[in-house]
Amino acid sequence: MATPTASRVTRSKRTVMAAAALAACLLAGPTAVAHAQPEIGSASDAQTRLADLSRESEQTTEALHNAQIDLDAKTAAQKEAEASVEAHRSALDVAEAALTQLKPSIDKVANVNYQGGRTNRLFAVMVSDSPQQLLDQMSALDVISAETARQVEQFKQATSDAAAAELAARQAADQAKTAAEQAKMVSDDLQGKQSELQGQMAEVMAAFSALSSTEQSALAGTPLPPGFDLSKILSNLIPGSGSGALQAGMTQIGKPYVWGATGPDGFDCSGLVVWAYKQVGKTLPRSSQAQAAGGTPVDQKDLQPGDVVLFYPDASHVGLYAGNGNVLHASTFGVPVKVQSMASFPYYGARRY
């Protein structure tokens, strides 16, 4: 099953073409509740529609990433369950082989007893003609008795092992079947989200094309907010993985927003965070919601540059704290990676990795 991959684009002139190519290879998700992007200030219908569609597509993109994470986990569980089935079946084969090997001896003991054979000390006393013959017969009976007892005990253990292995194999098979069914359900959900995103992307691009060049330029805005001193922020960074991730992320300012992309030619919001932390040797979850569940919670007043900051009630947008109340993020289609005031978005929370 195909998964959404990062489209390769060169610069902003090819963003629309790259997004269209990505749409062609993507396949769905439930319609998300629309929220207007605060950064679009125009009251024109085209801009409002673009804002709504962009918000929906971002929610679907992050839901798609979540579905992929879930599918990966379910697939791993299925493989583990199938491996367990094979292990238990091998144990069952070993137990059954042991039973087959012991069965002739046990059958022989059973037949002797059934036919009236005497293998006890009283019988030896009754049939012995001399003390020496009695001792010889009793000694032989002791050996026979001990060997018989050992064989019977081995047979009982092998029978128990076979029954346990059969039960374990049956349970493992049931677990494997359940895991496969769950993986199939998640896979279907993922395909649904991919298909939904494909349609939303086409609508976003159409709405973007309806904007005038002036409106498109206004939408893109400036790469840094007024008065933002990048060199000062970088020089005052507290050493750590977060600061390194922010430094890496800052080098991507101006790169286009591309659905499902993790760089280096384009990014979606969680893709930029994943890429930035990858540069400092840390692997973060692929979706904004999963990123919101990892790391260590950070109060807003204690934010440090490089912390992962999340927005909207469903944590469907994410970026890196850039200091002085700003966030570095991949915002939306038509808006390159930039630094922007966090006040532009409803704050959700922050995590430190």
C-alpha positions as CSV (number, residue, x, y, z in Angstrom):
1,M,0.0,0.0,0.0
2,A,1.4,3.4,-1.0
3,T,1.9,6.0,1.6
4,P,2.2,9.8,1.0
5,T,5.7,10.8,0.2
6,A,7.6,14.1,0.0
7,S,7.3,15.6,-3.5
8,R,10.5,16.9,-4.9
9,V,10.2,20.6,-5.9
10,T,12.9,23.1,-6.6
11,R,11.7,26.5,-5.7
12,S,8.4,28.3,-5.1
13,K,7.6,28.6,-8.9
14,R,7.2,24.8,-9.0
15,T,5.3,24.4,-5.8
16,V,1.9,24.1,-7.5
17,M,3.2,21.5,-10.0
18,A,4.8,19.5,-7.1
19,A,1.6,19.6,-5.1
20,A,-0.3,18.4,-8.1
21,A,2.1,15.5,-8.6
22,L,1.7,14.6,-5.0
23,A,-2.0,14.7,-5.3
24,A,-1.9,12.2,-8.2
25,C,-0.1,9.6,-6.1
26,L,-2.1,10.1,-2.9
27,L,-5.3,8.1,-2.3
28,A,-8.2,10.0,1.8
29,G,-9.8,10.8,5.5
30,P,-12.9,12.0,7.2
31,T,-13.8,15.6,6.6
32,A,-12.3,17.8,9.3
33,V,-14.0,20.8,11.0
34,A,-12.8,23.9,9.2
35,H,-11.1,26.7,11.0
36,A,-10.0,30.0,9.4
37,Q,-6.3,30.6,9.2
38,P,-5.7,33.8,11.3
39,E,-2.8,34.9,9.0
40,I,-5.2,35.8,6.1
41,G,-6.7,39.1,6.9
42,S,-8.6,39.8,3.6
43,A,-12.3,39.5,3.6
44,S,-12.5,38.3,0.0
45,D,-14.4,35.1,-0.6
46,A,-11.4,33.5,-2.4
47,Q,-9.1,34.1,0.5
48,T,-11.6,32.9,3.1
49,R,-12.3,29.8,1.0
50,L,-8.6,29.1,0.7
51,A,-8.1,29.5,4.4
52,D,-10.9,27.1,5.2
53,L,-9.7,24.5,2.7
54,S,-6.1,24.8,3.8
55,R,-7.1,24.2,7.5
56,E,-9.1,21.2,6.5
57,S,-6.3,19.7,4.4
58,E,-3.8,20.2,7.2
59,Q,-6.0,18.4,9.6
60,T,-6.5,15.6,7.1
61,T,-2.7,15.4,6.5
62,E,-1.9,15.0,10.2
63,A,-4.7,12.5,10.6
64,L,-3.2,10.6,7.6
65,H,0.2,10.6,9.4
66,N,-1.5,9.3,12.5
67,A,-3.1,6.5,10.5
68,Q,0.2,5.5,9.0
69,I,1.8,5.4,12.5
70,D,-1.1,3.2,13.6
71,L,-0.8,1.0,10.5
72,D,2.9,0.5,11.1
73,A,2.2,-0.6,14.7
74,K,-0.6,-3.0,13.7
75,T,1.5,-4.5,10.9
76,A,4.4,-5.0,13.4
77,A,1.9,-6.7,15.8
78,Q,0.7,-8.9,13.0
79,K,4.2,-10.0,12.1
80,E,5.0,-10.7,15.8
81,A,1.8,-12.8,16.2
82,E,2.6,-14.8,13.0
83,A,6.1,-15.4,14.2
84,S,4.6,-16.6,17.5
85,V,2.4,-19.0,15.7
86,E,5.4,-20.6,13.9
87,A,7.3,-20.9,17.2
88,H,4.4,-22.6,19.0
89,R,3.8,-24.9,16.0
90,S,7.5,-25.9,16.1
91,A,7.2,-26.6,19.9
92,L,4.1,-28.8,19.1
93,D,6.0,-30.7,16.5
94,V,8.8,-31.4,19.0
95,A,6.3,-32.6,21.7
96,E,4.5,-34.8,19.2
97,A,7.8,-36.3,18.1
98,A,8.6,-37.1,21.7
99,L,5.2,-38.8,22.1
100,T,5.8,-40.9,19.0
101,Q,9.2,-42.0,20.3
102,L,7.8,-43.0,23.8
103,K,4.5,-44.6,22.6
104,P,5.9,-48.1,21.8
105,S,7.5,-48.5,25.3
106,I,4.3,-47.3,27.0
107,D,2.2,-49.6,24.8
108,K,4.4,-52.5,25.8
109,V,4.0,-51.8,29.6
110,A,0.3,-51.4,29.1
111,N,0.1,-54.7,27.2
112,V,2.1,-56.6,29.9
113,N,-0.2,-55.4,32.6
114,Y,-3.3,-56.1,30.6
115,Q,-2.1,-59.7,29.9
116,G,-1.5,-60.4,33.6
117,G,2.2,-59.8,33.8
118,R,3.8,-59.8,37.2
119,T,6.4,-57.1,37.9
120,N,6.3,-56.8,41.7
121,R,8.4,-58.1,44.6
122,L,5.6,-60.4,46.0
123,F,5.6,-62.2,42.7
124,A,9.4,-62.7,42.9
125,V,9.0,-64.3,46.3
126,M,6.4,-66.7,45.2
127,V,8.3,-68.0,42.2
128,S,11.8,-68.1,43.5
129,D,13.4,-71.5,44.3
130,S,16.4,-70.1,46.3
131,P,17.5,-67.0,48.1
132,Q,19.9,-66.1,45.3
133,Q,17.2,-66.5,42.7
134,L,15.0,-64.2,44.7
135,L,17.7,-61.6,44.9
136,D,18.3,-61.8,41.2
137,Q,14.7,-61.5,40.3
138,M,14.1,-58.6,42.7
139,S,17.1,-56.8,41.4
140,A,15.8,-57.2,37.8
141,L,12.3,-56.1,38.8
142,D,13.8,-53.0,40.4
143,V,15.5,-52.1,37.2
144,I,12.4,-52.8,35.1
145,S,10.2,-50.8,37.6
146,A,12.5,-47.8,37.6
147,E,12.8,-47.7,33.7
148,T,9.0,-48.2,33.4
149,A,8.4,-45.3,35.8
150,R,10.8,-43.1,33.9
151,Q,9.2,-43.9,30.6
152,V,5.7,-43.3,32.0
153,E,6.8,-40.0,33.5
154,Q,8.4,-38.9,30.2
155,F,5.2,-39.9,28.4
156,K,3.1,-37.9,30.8
157,Q,5.3,-34.8,30.4
158,A,5.4,-35.1,26.6
159,T,1.6,-35.4,26.6
160,S,1.3,-32.3,28.8
161,D,3.8,-30.4,26.6
162,A,1.9,-31.3,23.4
163,A,-1.4,-30.2,24.9
164,A,0.2,-26.9,26.0
165,A,1.9,-26.3,22.7
166,E,-1.4,-27.0,20.8
167,L,-3.3,-24.6,23.0
168,A,-0.6,-21.9,22.6
169,A,-0.4,-22.4,18.8
170,R,-4.2,-22.1,18.6
171,Q,-4.2,-18.9,20.7
172,A,-1.3,-17.4,18.7
173,A,-3.2,-18.1,15.5
174,D,-6.2,-16.3,16.8
175,Q,-4.1,-13.3,17.8
176,A,-2.5,-13.3,14.4
177,K,-5.9,-13.3,12.7
178,T,-7.1,-10.4,15.0
179,A,-3.9,-8.4,14.3
180,A,-4.3,-9.0,10.5
181,E,-8.0,-7.8,10.7
182,Q,-7.0,-4.7,12.7
183,A,-4.2,-3.9,10.2
184,K,-6.7,-4.2,7.3
185,M,-9.1,-1.8,9.0
186,V,-6.4,0.8,9.6
187,S,-5.1,0.3,6.0
188,D,-8.6,1.0,4.7
189,D,-8.8,4.1,6.9
190,L,-5.5,5.3,5.6
191,Q,-6.6,4.9,2.0
192,G,-9.7,6.8,2.9
193,K,-7.7,9.7,4.3
194,Q,-5.4,9.7,1.3
195,S,-8.4,10.0,-1.1
196,E,-9.9,12.8,1.0
197,L,-6.6,14.7,1.0
198,Q,-6.3,14.3,-2.8
199,G,-9.6,16.1,-3.2
200,Q,-8.8,18.7,-0.7
201,M,-5.5,19.5,-2.3
202,A,-7.1,20.1,-5.6
203,E,-9.6,22.5,-4.0
204,V,-6.8,24.4,-2.2
205,M,-4.8,24.8,-5.4
206,A,-7.9,26.0,-7.3
207,A,-8.7,28.5,-4.5
208,F,-5.1,29.7,-4.5
209,S,-5.2,30.1,-8.3
210,A,-8.3,32.3,-7.9
211,L,-6.3,34.8,-5.9
212,S,-4.6,37.7,-7.7
213,S,-0.8,37.9,-7.7
214,T,-1.1,40.7,-5.1
215,E,-3.2,38.5,-2.9
216,Q,-0.9,35.6,-3.3
217,S,2.1,37.7,-2.3
218,A,0.2,39.1,0.7
219,L,-0.6,35.5,1.7
220,A,3.0,34.5,1.6
221,G,4.0,37.4,3.7
222,T,7.5,38.0,4.9
223,P,9.9,35.3,6.1
224,L,10.5,37.0,9.5
225,P,8.2,39.2,11.7
226,P,9.0,42.9,12.1
227,G,11.9,43.4,14.5
228,F,12.9,39.8,14.6
229,D,16.7,39.5,14.9
230,L,17.7,36.0,13.7
231,S,21.3,36.4,14.6
232,K,20.5,37.5,18.1
233,I,18.2,34.5,18.7
234,L,20.8,32.1,17.4
235,S,23.6,33.6,19.4
236,N,21.5,33.3,22.6
237,L,20.4,29.7,22.2
238,I,20.7,27.4,25.2
239,P,22.8,24.4,24.2
240,G,20.7,21.3,23.6
241,S,18.9,19.3,20.9
242,G,16.1,21.8,20.7
243,S,18.4,24.7,19.9
244,G,20.2,22.6,17.3
245,A,16.9,21.6,15.7
246,L,15.9,25.3,15.6
247,Q,19.2,26.2,14.0
248,A,18.7,23.5,11.4
249,G,15.1,24.5,10.8
250,M,16.0,28.2,10.3
251,T,18.1,27.1,7.2
252,Q,14.8,26.0,5.6
253,I,13.1,29.4,5.7
254,G,11.6,30.1,2.3
255,K,11.0,26.4,1.4
256,P,7.5,25.7,0.1
257,Y,4.7,24.1,2.0
258,V,4.0,20.6,0.4
259,W,1.5,18.2,1.8
260,G,3.1,15.1,3.2
261,A,6.7,16.3,2.7
262,T,9.6,16.0,5.1
263,G,12.1,18.0,3.1
264,P,14.5,19.0,2.0
265,D,12.7,20.7,-0.9
266,G,9.4,21.2,0.8
267,F,7.6,20.5,4.1
268,D,4.3,20.1,5.8
269,C,4.1,21.4,9.4
270,S,5.1,18.1,11.2
271,G,7.5,17.2,8.4
272,L,9.5,20.3,9.1
273,V,9.8,19.4,12.8
274,V,10.7,15.9,12.0
275,W,13.4,17.1,9.6
276,A,14.9,19.7,12.0
277,Y,15.3,17.2,14.8
278,K,16.6,14.5,12.5
279,Q,19.5,16.9,11.8
280,V,20.5,16.6,15.5
281,G,20.1,12.9,15.6
282,K,16.6,12.6,17.1
283,T,13.7,10.8,15.5
284,L,10.3,12.4,16.3
285,P,6.9,10.9,15.5
286,R,5.5,11.8,12.1
287,S,2.3,13.5,13.1
288,S,1.6,16.7,15.1
289,Q,-0.7,14.8,17.5
290,A,1.9,12.1,18.1
291,Q,4.5,14.8,18.7
292,A,2.1,16.4,21.2
293,A,2.1,13.1,23.1
294,G,5.9,12.6,23.3
295,G,8.8,14.5,24.9
296,T,8.3,16.4,28.1
297,P,5.4,18.9,28.7
298,V,6.6,22.5,28.9
299,D,4.5,25.4,30.2
300,Q,4.2,28.3,27.8
301,K,6.0,30.7,30.2
302,D,9.0,28.3,30.2
303,L,9.4,27.9,26.5
304,Q,12.9,27.7,25.1
305,P,14.0,28.1,21.4
306,G,13.6,24.7,19.7
307,D,10.7,23.5,21.8
308,V,7.9,21.8,19.8
309,V,4.8,24.1,20.0
310,L,1.4,23.0,19.0
311,F,-1.8,24.8,17.9
312,Y,-5.6,24.4,17.6
313,P,-7.7,22.2,19.9
314,D,-6.8,19.1,18.1
315,A,-3.1,19.8,18.0
316,S,-3.2,19.6,14.2
317,H,-0.5,22.3,13.6
318,V,3.0,22.3,14.9
319,G,6.3,24.3,14.7
320,L,9.5,25.1,16.6
321,Y,9.5,27.9,19.2
322,A,11.8,30.6,17.8
323,G,11.9,32.9,20.8
324,N,10.1,36.1,21.7
325,G,6.7,34.6,21.2
326,N,7.4,33.4,17.7
327,V,7.2,30.1,15.9
328,L,9.2,28.7,13.0
329,H,6.7,26.6,10.9
330,A,5.6,25.3,7.6
331,S,2.3,27.2,7.5
332,T,0.0,26.3,4.6
333,F,0.0,26.0,0.8
334,G,1.3,29.2,-0.8
335,V,3.1,30.2,2.3
336,P,6.8,29.3,2.5
337,V,8.5,28.2,5.7
338,K,8.7,31.3,7.9
339,V,8.9,32.7,11.4
340,Q,5.6,34.1,12.7
341,S,4.0,35.3,15.9
342,M,2.4,32.5,17.9
343,A,-0.5,34.9,18.6
344,S,-1.7,34.2,15.1
345,F,-2.9,30.7,16.1
346,P,-4.8,29.2,19.1
347,Y,-2.2,27.8,21.4
348,Y,-2.5,24.1,22.4
349,G,0.7,23.3,24.3
350,A,4.4,22.5,24.0
351,R,6.8,19.6,24.4
352,R,10.6,19.4,24.9
353,Y,12.6,16.6,23.2
